[in-house]
Structure formats: C-alpha cells, structure tokens
Amino acid sequence: MNFIEFHNHIHKRDFLIVCLNDYKLEGEYHTFIAVQDKQGHGFHAEGKSDNLSQIYKEIIAKIENQ
C-alpha cells in the first residue's frame, strides 16, 4: 500500500492525518503517523520507515475495528 492509497482509504472513513513525523532512533529512521476524525477519535502507529505499508495497515485495522 502506498501513501495515496492509505490517504484515500482513511479519508473515505472521515479520518485525517494529524501528525506525520519521521525521526532517527539508534541509527534507523522511524515514522509516526496519527489520524483523527471530526469527533476526536484517533489512532496512531509507528515503526521503521522502510516498512511504511505495515504502519498504514496497522492504522487501517484500528479504524476498522473501532
């Protein structure tokens, strides 16, 4: 899954990305993503930046299981 697919998927469920942060930890790059809907419900996931697809899937799973 790429970023455009992820964005479109969460947008269809009325969620927006409220935080997208890349950082370096112990020599490796990591990404933190948080999403939130208009009612204030939110989810986040983080992991190694070279595995963004897994981060996207974690957030989508949390949205689907709410």
MOPAC internal coordinates of N, CA, C and O (Angstrom, degrees):
PM7 1SCF
backbone

  N    0.0000 0     0.00 0     0.00 0    0    0    0
  C    1.4455 1     0.00 0     0.00 0    1    0    0
  C    1.5279 1   107.86 1     0.00 0    2    1    0
  O    1.2310 1   120.82 1   -46.28 1    3    2    1
  N    1.3223 1   116.04 1   133.72 1    3    2    1
  C    1.4579 1   119.26 1   177.29 1    5    3    2
  C    1.5302 1   110.33 1  -101.29 1    6    5    3
  O    1.2310 1   120.56 1    -3.27 1    7    6    5
  N    1.3319 1   116.54 1   176.73 1    7    6    5
  C    1.4584 1   121.15 1  -174.68 1    9    7    6
  C    1.5318 1   112.21 1   -62.10 1   10    9    7
  O    1.2310 1   120.06 1   138.33 1   11   10    9
  N    1.3226 1   117.49 1   -41.67 1   11   10    9
  C    1.4757 1   120.94 1  -179.18 1   13   11   10
  C    1.5234 1   110.16 1   -61.69 1   14   13   11
  O    1.2310 1   120.04 1   134.98 1   15   14   13
  N    1.3212 1   117.53 1   -45.02 1   15   14   13
  C    1.4683 1   121.19 1   178.46 1   17   15   14
  C    1.5262 1   110.56 1   -62.22 1   18   17   15
  O    1.2310 1   120.43 1   136.83 1   19   18   17
  N    1.3254 1   116.79 1   -43.17 1   19   18   17
  C    1.4612 1   121.42 1   178.29 1   21   19   18
  C    1.5234 1   110.50 1   -60.95 1   22   21   19
  O    1.2310 1   120.56 1   129.84 1   23   22   21
  N    1.3133 1   116.53 1   -50.16 1   23   22   21
  C    1.4667 1   121.40 1  -179.22 1   25   23   22
  C    1.5271 1   110.77 1   -58.34 1   26   25   23
  O    1.2310 1   120.07 1   132.80 1   27   26   25
  N    1.3177 1   117.46 1   -47.20 1   27   26   25
  C    1.4681 1   120.83 1   179.93 1   29   27   26
  C    1.5220 1   111.49 1   -62.46 1   30   29   27
  O    1.2310 1   120.28 1   140.51 1   31   30   29
  N    1.3197 1   117.07 1   -39.49 1   31   30   29
  C    1.4654 1   121.62 1  -178.54 1   33   31   30
  C    1.5289 1   111.18 1   -64.16 1   34   33   31
  O    1.2310 1   120.22 1   132.70 1   35   34   33
  N    1.3246 1   117.19 1   -47.30 1   35   34   33
  C    1.4667 1   118.91 1  -178.75 1   37   35   34
  C    1.5220 1   111.21 1   -72.54 1   38   37   35
  O    1.2310 1   120.29 1   147.01 1   39   38   37
  N    1.3358 1   117.06 1   -32.99 1   39   38   37
  C    1.4661 1   120.44 1  -179.81 1   41   39   38
  C    1.5343 1   110.84 1   -64.53 1   42   41   39
  O    1.2310 1   120.07 1   144.31 1   43   42   41
  N    1.3260 1   117.47 1   -35.69 1   43   42   41
  C    1.4699 1   121.40 1   177.95 1   45   43   42
  C    1.5219 1   111.39 1   -63.49 1   46   45   43
  O    1.2310 1   120.36 1   157.99 1   47   46   45
  N    1.3282 1   116.92 1   -22.01 1   47   46   45
  C    1.4674 1   121.83 1   178.71 1   49   47   46
  C    1.5296 1   111.45 1  -103.49 1   50   49   47
  O    1.2310 1   121.21 1  -161.09 1   51   50   49
  N    1.3466 1   115.30 1    18.91 1   51   50   49
  C    1.4732 1   123.61 1   176.44 1   53   51   50
  C    1.5235 1   113.96 1    62.90 1   54   53   51
  O    1.2310 1   120.08 1  -146.97 1   55   54   53
  N    1.3127 1   117.45 1    33.03 1   55   54   53
  C    1.4583 1   122.11 1   173.62 1   57   55   54
  C    1.5238 1   109.16 1  -108.33 1   58   57   55
  O    1.2310 1   121.12 1   -32.67 1   59   58   57
  N    1.3160 1   115.47 1   147.33 1   59   58   57
  C    1.4600 1   122.32 1   175.97 1   61   59   58
  C    1.5232 1   109.34 1  -124.33 1   62   61   59
  O    1.2310 1   120.67 1   -28.03 1   63   62   61
  N    1.3074 1   116.32 1   151.97 1   63   62   61
  C    1.4596 1   121.10 1   174.57 1   65   63   62
  C    1.5248 1   107.48 1   -76.77 1   66   65   63
  O    1.2310 1   120.39 1   -57.98 1   67   66   65
  N    1.3201 1   116.87 1   122.02 1   67   66   65
  C    1.4661 1   120.84 1   179.76 1   69   67   66
  C    1.5256 1   112.05 1  -106.91 1   70   69   67
  O    1.2310 1   120.47 1   165.37 1   71   70   69
  N    1.3205 1   116.70 1   -14.63 1   71   70   69
  C    1.4615 1   120.08 1   177.27 1   73   71   70
  C    1.5207 1   108.94 1  -153.16 1   74   73   71
  O    1.2310 1   120.95 1   -47.84 1   75   74   73
  N    1.3035 1   115.79 1   132.16 1   75   74   73
  C    1.4618 1   122.50 1   174.06 1   77   75   74
  C    1.5253 1   105.65 1  -139.49 1   78   77   75
  O    1.2310 1   120.72 1   -69.57 1   79   78   77
  N    1.3183 1   116.23 1   110.43 1   79   78   77
  C    1.4579 1   120.38 1  -172.72 1   81   79   78
  C    1.5255 1   110.33 1  -131.07 1   82   81   79
  O    1.2310 1   120.89 1   -52.11 1   83   82   81
  N    1.3096 1   115.91 1   127.89 1   83   82   81
  C    1.4615 1   122.07 1   172.95 1   85   83   82
  C    1.5215 1   108.05 1  -105.21 1   86   85   83
  O    1.2310 1   120.56 1   -42.24 1   87   86   85
  N    1.3221 1   116.53 1   137.76 1   87   86   85
  C    1.4576 1   120.45 1   179.65 1   89   87   86
  C    1.5226 1   109.81 1  -148.55 1   90   89   87
  O    1.2310 1   121.34 1   -20.83 1   91   90   89
  N    1.3124 1   115.04 1   159.17 1   91   90   89
  C    1.4571 1   121.01 1   179.73 1   93   91   90
  C    1.5194 1   108.50 1  -104.98 1   94   93   91
  O    1.2310 1   120.76 1   -52.50 1   95   94   93
  N    1.3271 1   116.15 1   127.50 1   95   94   93
  C    1.4550 1   122.32 1  -178.99 1   97   95   94
  C    1.5217 1   108.30 1  -131.56 1   98   97   95
  O    1.2310 1   120.73 1   -61.26 1   99   98   97
  N    1.3040 1   116.20 1   118.74 1   99   98   97
  C    1.4660 1   122.01 1   179.26 1  101   99   98
  C    1.5272 1   112.15 1    50.66 1  102  101   99
  O    1.2310 1   120.95 1  -137.00 1  103  102  101
  N    1.3296 1   115.79 1    43.00 1  103  102  101
  C    1.4586 1   121.19 1   175.81 1  105  103  102
  C    1.5138 1   115.80 1    84.12 1  106  105  103
  O    1.2310 1   119.65 1   177.66 1  107  106  105
  N    1.3307 1   118.26 1    -2.34 1  107  106  105
  C    1.4646 1   121.29 1  -179.72 1  109  107  106
  C    1.5252 1   109.57 1  -119.14 1  110  109  107
  O    1.2310 1   121.29 1   -34.22 1  111  110  109
  N    1.3189 1   115.14 1   145.78 1  111  110  109
  C    1.4570 1   120.09 1   178.72 1  113  111  110
  C    1.5231 1   110.21 1   -86.78 1  114  113  111
  O    1.2310 1   121.39 1   -42.33 1  115  114  113
  N    1.3181 1   114.94 1   137.67 1  115  114  113
  C    1.4565 1   122.71 1   179.58 1  117  115  114
  C    1.5222 1   109.17 1  -127.89 1  118  117  115
  O    1.2310 1   120.67 1   -22.06 1  119  118  117
  N    1.3347 1   116.32 1   157.94 1  119  118  117
  C    1.4597 1   122.30 1   178.46 1  121  119  118
  C    1.5142 1   109.10 1  -128.70 1  122  121  119
  O    1.2310 1   121.08 1   -43.35 1  123  122  121
  N    1.3245 1   115.54 1   136.65 1  123  122  121
  C    1.4623 1   123.63 1   175.18 1  125  123  122
  C    1.5226 1   106.73 1  -117.85 1  126  125  123
  O    1.2310 1   120.44 1   -51.17 1  127  126  125
  N    1.3406 1   116.77 1   128.83 1  127  126  125
  C    1.4624 1   121.85 1   178.22 1  129  127  126
  C    1.5198 1   108.41 1  -129.43 1  130  129  127
  O    1.2310 1   121.03 1   -47.45 1  131  130  129
  N    1.3329 1   115.64 1   132.55 1  131  130  129
  C    1.4655 1   121.83 1   175.39 1  133  131  130
  C    1.5221 1   108.38 1  -125.47 1  134  133  131
  O    1.2310 1   121.00 1   -39.86 1  135  134  133
  N    1.3296 1   115.69 1   140.14 1  135  134  133
  C    1.4640 1   121.88 1   177.42 1  137  135  134
  C    1.5173 1   108.82 1  -126.22 1  138  137  135
  O    1.2310 1   121.05 1   -24.08 1  139  138  137
  N    1.3339 1   115.60 1   155.92 1  139  138  137
  C    1.4612 1   119.94 1  -178.52 1  141  139  138
  C    1.5185 1   108.83 1  -151.07 1  142  141  139
  O    1.2310 1   120.90 1   -33.14 1  143  142  141
  N    1.3540 1   115.88 1   146.86 1  143  142  141
  C    1.4569 1   119.67 1   174.51 1  145  143  142
  C    1.5278 1   109.57 1   -98.60 1  146  145  143
  O    1.2310 1   120.70 1    -0.92 1  147  146  145
  N    1.3365 1   116.27 1   179.08 1  147  146  145
  C    1.4677 1   121.00 1  -176.22 1  149  147  146
  C    1.5203 1   112.97 1   -66.69 1  150  149  147
  O    1.2310 1   119.84 1   158.13 1  151  150  149
  N    1.3224 1   117.92 1   -21.87 1  151  150  149
  C    1.4593 1   121.69 1   178.73 1  153  151  150
  C    1.5269 1   112.09 1   -85.76 1  154  153  151
  O    1.2310 1   120.31 1   176.23 1  155  154  153
  N    1.3063 1   117.02 1    -3.77 1  155  154  153
  C    1.4566 1   120.68 1   178.28 1  157  155  154
  C    1.5135 1   115.16 1    94.64 1  158  157  155
  O    1.2310 1   119.84 1  -177.60 1  159  158  157
  N    1.3299 1   117.92 1     2.40 1  159  158  157
  C    1.4630 1   120.63 1   176.70 1  161  159  158
  C    1.5249 1   108.53 1   -74.91 1  162  161  159
  O    1.2310 1   120.87 1   -46.95 1  163  162  161
  N    1.3120 1   115.95 1   133.05 1  163  162  161
  C    1.4482 1   117.94 1  -177.16 1  165  163  162
  C    1.5103 1   113.90 1  -140.57 1  166  165  163
  O    1.2310 1   121.69 1   -18.86 1  167  166  165
  N    1.3081 1   114.38 1   161.14 1  167  166  165
  C    1.4545 1   122.82 1   178.99 1  169  167  166
  C    1.5187 1   108.35 1  -142.05 1  170  169  167
  O    1.2310 1   121.06 1   -24.27 1  171  170  169
  N    1.3203 1   115.58 1   155.73 1  171  170  169
  C    1.4528 1   119.34 1   176.94 1  173  171  170
  C    1.5243 1   109.78 1  -145.69 1  174  173  171
  O    1.2310 1   121.81 1   -17.47 1  175  174  173
  N    1.3156 1   114.14 1   162.53 1  175  174  173
  C    1.4656 1   121.44 1   174.60 1  177  175  174
  C    1.5204 1   107.23 1  -155.38 1  178  177  175
  O    1.2310 1   121.28 1   -25.48 1  179  178  177
  N    1.3135 1   115.16 1   154.52 1  179  178  177
  C    1.4568 1   119.40 1   176.54 1  181  179  178
  C    1.5168 1   109.33 1  -148.45 1  182  181  179
  O    1.2310 1   121.57 1   -20.77 1  183  182  181
  N    1.3104 1   114.60 1   159.23 1  183  182  181
  C    1.4484 1   120.58 1   179.53 1  185  183  182
  C    1.5082 1   110.32 1   178.13 1  186  185  183
  O    1.2310 1   120.76 1     6.83 1  187  186  185
  N    1.3088 1   116.16 1  -173.17 1  187  186  185
  C    1.4595 1   120.93 1  -179.95 1  189  187  186
  C    1.5287 1   109.90 1   -65.21 1  190  189  187
  O    1.2310 1   121.34 1   -42.40 1  191  190  189
  N    1.3157 1   115.04 1   137.60 1  191  190  189
  C    1.4605 1   121.03 1  -175.80 1  193  191  190
  C    1.5230 1   113.05 1   -64.01 1  194  193  191
  O    1.2310 1   119.85 1   156.14 1  195  194  193
  N    1.3200 1   117.89 1   -23.86 1  195  194  193
  C    1.4609 1   119.36 1   179.47 1  197  195  194
  C    1.5250 1   112.21 1   -77.28 1  198  197  195
  O    1.2310 1   120.01 1  -178.52 1  199  198  197
  N    1.3315 1   117.59 1     1.48 1  199  198  197
  C    1.4618 1   122.16 1   178.92 1  201  199  198
  C    1.5333 1   110.29 1  -130.65 1  202  201  199
  O    1.2310 1   120.74 1  -129.93 1  203  202  201
  N    1.3338 1   116.19 1    50.07 1  203  202  201
  C    1.4657 1   120.90 1  -177.83 1  205  203  202
  C    1.5224 1   112.69 1   -60.08 1  206  205  203
  O    1.2310 1   120.13 1   144.24 1  207  206  205
  N    1.3083 1   117.36 1   -35.76 1  207  206  205
  C    1.4615 1   120.68 1  -178.87 1  209  207  206
  C    1.5244 1   111.49 1   -56.55 1  210  209  207
  O    1.2310 1   120.31 1   140.26 1  211  210  209
  N    1.3221 1   117.01 1   -39.74 1  211  210  209
  C    1.4637 1   120.93 1   178.89 1  213  211  210
  C    1.5264 1   110.98 1   -66.36 1  214  213  211
  O    1.2310 1   120.16 1   141.33 1  215  214  213
  N    1.3224 1   117.29 1   -38.67 1  215  214  213
  C    1.4673 1   121.24 1   177.61 1  217  215  214
  C    1.5237 1   109.42 1   -62.88 1  218  217  215
  O    1.2310 1   120.39 1   134.55 1  219  218  217
  N    1.3284 1   116.86 1   -45.45 1  219  218  217
  C    1.4669 1   120.98 1   178.33 1  221  219  218
  C    1.5272 1   110.55 1   -58.90 1  222  221  219
  O    1.2310 1   120.58 1   134.47 1  223  222  221
  N    1.3264 1   116.49 1   -45.53 1  223  222  221
  C    1.4673 1   120.96 1  -178.12 1  225  223  222
  C    1.5255 1   111.75 1   -64.01 1  226  225  223
  O    1.2310 1   119.93 1   143.30 1  227  226  225
  N    1.3263 1   117.74 1   -36.70 1  227  226  225
  C    1.4696 1   121.00 1   177.70 1  229  227  226
  C    1.5238 1   111.08 1   -61.67 1  230  229  227
  O    1.2310 1   120.57 1   135.19 1  231  230  229
  N    1.3150 1   116.51 1   -44.81 1  231  230  229
  C    1.4644 1   120.13 1  -179.95 1  233  231  230
  C    1.5183 1   110.77 1   -66.17 1  234  233  231
  O    1.2310 1   119.96 1   136.16 1  235  234  233
  N    1.3142 1   117.67 1   -43.84 1  235  234  233
  C    1.4658 1   120.89 1   179.17 1  237  235  234
  C    1.5210 1   110.34 1   -61.18 1  238  237  235
  O    1.2310 1   119.96 1   138.27 1  239  238  237
  N    1.3229 1   117.68 1   -41.73 1  239  238  237
  C    1.4673 1   120.88 1   178.64 1  241  239  238
  C    1.5239 1   110.75 1   -61.97 1  242  241  239
  O    1.2310 1   120.08 1   139.23 1  243  242  241
  N    1.3287 1   117.45 1   -40.77 1  243  242  241
  C    1.4646 1   120.63 1   178.48 1  245  243  242
  C    1.5254 1   111.05 1   -64.46 1  246  245  243
  O    1.2310 1   120.21 1   139.85 1  247  246  245
  N    1.3231 1   117.20 1   -40.15 1  247  246  245
  C    1.4691 1   120.97 1   178.04 1  249  247  246
  C    1.5213 1   110.21 1   -64.07 1  250  249  247
  O    1.2310 1   120.45 1   134.69 1  251  250  249
  N    1.3184 1   116.74 1   -45.31 1  251  250  249
  C    1.4660 1   121.48 1  -177.44 1  253  251  250
  C    1.5256 1   111.85 1   -66.40 1  254  253  251
  O    1.2310 1   119.93 1   150.75 1  255  254  253
  N    1.3240 1   117.74 1   -29.25 1  255  254  253
  C    1.4680 1   121.61 1  -176.40 1  257  255  254
  C    1.5194 1   113.98 1   -97.28 1  258  257  255
  O    1.2310 1   119.97 1  -170.57 1  259  258  257
  N    1.3235 1   117.66 1     9.43 1  259  258  257
  C    1.4754 1   119.70 1  -178.19 1  261  259  258
  C    1.5068 1   112.25 1   -70.82 1  262  261  259
  O    1.2310 1   120.10 1   180.00 1  263  262  261

